[in-house]
Amino acid sequence: MLSMVLEIVLGILAMIPISWFSRRREFGADAFAAKVYGKDAMISALRAIDRWVNRAQFEPATQDALATMKISGRTGGLMGLFATHPPVEVRIAALERL
């Protein structure tokens, strides 16, 4: 029983650095896309995704593909540690600093 509890707890804790690394890679992918397609095009695409996510959160759905990937418009607090993508506002701010 203790072994099962430890596996669950350690599995959850292991998601924190994995998710952090995934968020860091997103910034790199955004920077690369900004170099290839242009910073303004990338910012526009992120804003379009944010509008779509916000609209999808108000429409009833049986399955939310974005929630499955832990992508949401506003991820903060403790749950932000498990998000695989940084918030759109933070990604746009990073692109504007390029």
N, C-alpha and C positions, 0 to 999 in steps of 0.2 A: 504494500500500500504506500509506504514511504517513497519507494522508487517511482511509482506513478505520479505522486504529487510533485516530487523533485523534477521529473521530466516535464511536467506541465509548466511549473514555475520557471525552470531554466529555459524552456522553449519560448515562453513569453518574454523573458529578459533578453534572450538572444535576438529577438525581433528589433530591439532598440538600436543596436549598432548596424544591423542590416538595413533598417529603414533610413538611418542617418546617411549611410553610404549611398543609398538609392537617391535621396534628396540631393546630395552633392553631385551625383552623376547628372541629374536633371539640369543643374546650373551649367554644367559643361556642355550638355546637349543644346541648351538654349543659346549659349555663346557661339557654338559651332553653326547653328541654324542662322543666327544673326549675321555671321560672317558670310554665309553662303547666299542667303535670301535678303538680307538687310535687316537692320535693327527694327525699323518701323514696321516691316511686314511681320516680324516675329511678335512684336508687341500687339499688333492688331489681331493676330491669330490667337494669342493668349486671352485677349479681351473677349473675342468671340467664343472661345471655350468657356470662359467664366460666365458669360451670358447664358450659354446653353446649360451649364451646370446649375445655375441659379434657377432657371426655368424648370429644369428636370426635377429639382427638389420640391417644387410646388405641385407638380403633376403627380397623381397617384400612379404607382408602378409596382408590379409584383416583383420585379428584379431590377436593381439599379446597378448596371455594369460599372459605373464609376465608383460606387460605394464598395464594390468588391475589390477594386484596386486601391482602395483608401484614398481616392481623389475626391476632394470636396472643395467647395468654395471657401469655407472658413474652417481651418483646422488649427486649433490652438490648445494650450494647456497640456494635460497629461496625454490626451489622445494624439497630440501633435508629434509625440515621440514615435508613434507607430505609423505615421503617415509616410507613404512612399514618395509623395510629391510635395514640394513646398507650396504654400499658398500662392495663388496667381499674383496677388499684389506684390509679394516678395520677389517673385520671378521677374515681374515687370520692372520693379525698382532696380534689380541687378542688371537688367538689360539697359536701362537708361543710364547706368553708370559706365557702361562700356564706351 
